[in-house]
Structure formats: structure tokens, C-alpha cells
């Protein structure tokens, strides 16, 4: 075959193939197999529920797109989450949320906290319990915990403070060392219209109840005299916070009532002592056998109160900030510039 004949044959084949393809061509306004209509009145492939959940949690719905408003995006996301829980896929949503939160994938926490607040109050008992358990290690700061609580309380009728949320907050408090609790409580005293003291009022954190020994009367056998027997762990619960770390007790007393009450928790006595004017006076007031953690917490809280006052000397504030690594949020206004 000549070169010219070969080229003519190739051209004929190409034209024939193009004509055949035109007969089966799908226009831009028609869907391909598996596609669904989107907000742009076009068609696209639908993503899996897991992929959509990740997109919602990572990207959020606070910014509109060219074709959808914020309200449309938010309503669709809320409907999707509710449908997935009703369909038994709540654990999948929680797994996606845990993956996003633990890997720091979301640039903003708004949607993460909103979804977590919904899950901790959803109708699925297993999902709700697992979500509440995740709030203990999953929420890294008190700021995140306040945001979650706000979303949790807004996700249903009533306050939303049953035994589950109370237990989760108590566990979160005990999961921190006294120094960590003092840092979080003073750096984030309140956010989202919720204060740390407000959380304590709602959750009523109490120590694990331990039982005192109880003496009971055991009737004699065959006419013998009755006996009084001591049974371990059968009496009333111990009072106060005696089975919590003393440093934790000090921080909670400080949050609720101030430094004088926190110091009283350590020194005892009926009246709250006067707040010591200097660090040296505070050191002299503390018992010699006081544990190191509690001593550090008291010193830290005293330093926080000192740098909060408007009449604190700049040199004193600088020394305390450097010594105890105090956060910016506790400084007096005049020291912020």
C-alpha cells in the first residue's frame, strides 16, 4: 500500500470513529452513570459517607461557596449527621472525628466541637457513651472543652447535664496533674460564655466515694450473747475531697473561692488566712511536710494573683512570669503592652 493510500485509510477510520462517538455522546447537561445533580445544576459523582463526614469536620460550613449559602451547607451537614446516626453509622462519624482531632487536621474547631456536641447527646446510647469517653483525652485545652459544652447544651432540650457529662468532666479534671489543672484553669478561666466555676457548679465534681468501716450487731447462736463486729467498707462515704490529690483540691477551691480558701484547704482552721504579701511569707506559712505538687500549685496560684494586680511592679511580674511560665492571659492590663 502506497503512503498516500495508508494516510487515506487512517483518515477514514478516524472520521468513522468520531461519527460513531457522536451517536453515544453525553451532553454536559446530562449525567454519566453514577452521577447525581449538584448545587451548580450540573452532575458529579457522589462521595462516600465517610469522605463527606471528613470534609464537613475538616472544612466546616462557615464559608459559602459560589452555589451554596452557609445556611444550606450547615443544614445539609446537620441532616447528614442525624441520618447517619439513625442509620447506625454513628460510630463511623465518631471515628472520623477522632482521626481529624487527633491529627490536628481541622484548621478551625467550630465544626469539630459542633459534631462532638451532637454525638454526646445523640439517641444512640453506645455512640453517646463512646463520644463522652473521648472528650476526656480528646479535648486538649479548657478552651476546647468550653466550646464542646456549649455545643452539647445546644444540641437538645434542657441543660444536658446528666450523669454521663458530669462523669466525663470529673474524669477530665482528675486526668490532669494539679499543676496542669492550675495552668488550664487560670489561662482559660472562661470562654464561649462558660466559666470554669460554672462547670464545677454544673458537674458537682466529687471524689470517688470510699466507705468507712461499720460496726454491726450479730445475734448470738444457741442463746449465746450477741457480738459487735466491724465490717470494712460498709459505712457511710468519706466526706470532702480526701481521696483526691491535695493539689487538685487546692485548685478547685481557688477557682470557686479565691486564693485564701485554697490556702485554707492546706492549713486547715475555721477562718480563711490572710493572703501572704510575699513569696517568702507564703513559704514560711506552709507545713514542712507538704508534698511538692501542692506546694508548687500554691506558689503558682499566688503568683497568678500577684501579676493580676494593677499595682504590681514590672520587675516582680517579669520574675514571676519567667519562674513559673505564666501565660499572657493572667497578666494585668498594663503589662500587656
HELIX and SHEET records of a PDB file:
HELIX    1   1 UNK A    3  UNK A   23  1                                  21    
HELIX    2   2 UNK A   49  UNK A   59  1                                  11    
HELIX    3   3 UNK A   70  UNK A   86  1                                  17    
HELIX    4   4 UNK A   90  UNK A  102  1                                  13    
HELIX    5   5 UNK A  110  UNK A  119  1                                  10    
HELIX    6   6 UNK A  125  UNK A  138  1                                  14    
HELIX    7   7 UNK A  142  UNK A  154  1                                  13    
HELIX    8   8 UNK A  163  UNK A  175  1                                  13    
HELIX    9   9 UNK A  178  UNK A  187  1                                  10    
HELIX   10  10 UNK A  196  UNK A  203  1                                   8    
HELIX   11  11 UNK A  246  UNK A  257  1                                  12    
HELIX   12  12 UNK A  259  UNK A  267  1                                   9    
HELIX   13  13 UNK A  279  UNK A  285  1                                   7    
HELIX   14  14 UNK A  292  UNK A  308  1                                  17    
HELIX   15  15 UNK A  314  UNK A  324  1                                  11    
HELIX   16  16 UNK A  328  UNK A  330  5                                   3    
HELIX   17  17 UNK A  333  UNK A  335  5                                   3    
SHEET    1   A 2 UNK A  35  UNK A  37  0                                        
SHEET    2   A 2 UNK A  43  UNK A  45 -1                                        
SHEET    1   B 2 UNK A 190  UNK A 191  0                                        
SHEET    2   B 2 UNK A 194  UNK A 195 -1                                        
SHEET    1   C 2 UNK A 214  UNK A 218  0                                        
SHEET    2   C 2 UNK A 227  UNK A 231 -1                                        
END                                                                             
